Amino acid sequence: MKCVEEILLGIEKGCFFDSHYVTECMRQDFSDEYLNIARNIDSTDNLTLRTHQQIGHQIAKFEGKLVERQHGQSHSFNIHGNGSTCALWKRV
C-alpha cells in the first residue's frame, strides 16, 4: 500500500513510532485508503480492530527496508482515545 510507505518515509530515520501513529496518519491524510481497508474486511465483528491489524501487516511488509520491529510494545492512545498497547517500530 503506497500510503503506508509514504507515511513511513515521512518519519525521520532513527525515530521510534508505533502502529497507532500510522493508523492515525492514514485516517487523517489517506482516509479513502483507510476506508478501503475496512471495506475489504470480510466480517463486521471487531471491524476497527481488524482494520488496524491489516494496517499493522502493511507496516510489517517494510521490515528490514524502512522499519525494524522493536522488542516489547508501545503504549499510546488508540482510535478511541484510550491508552492501549501496539507494535513499536524504528525507522531505519
C-alpha positions, 0 to 999 in steps of 0.5 A: 500500500503506497500510503503506508510507505509514504507515511513511513518515509515521512518519519525521520530515520532513527525515530521510534513510532508505533502502529497507532501513529500510522493508523492515525496518519492514514485516517487523517491524510489517506482516509479513502485508503483507510476506508478501503481497508475496512471495506475489504474486511470480510466480517463486521465483528471487531471491524476497527480492530481488524482494520488496524491489524491489516494496517499493522501487516502493511507496516510489517511488509517494510521490515528490514527496508524502512522499519525494524520491529522493536522488542516489547510494545508501545503504549499510546492512545488508540482510535478511541482515545484510550491508552492501549498497547501496539507494535513499536517500530524504528525507522531505519 
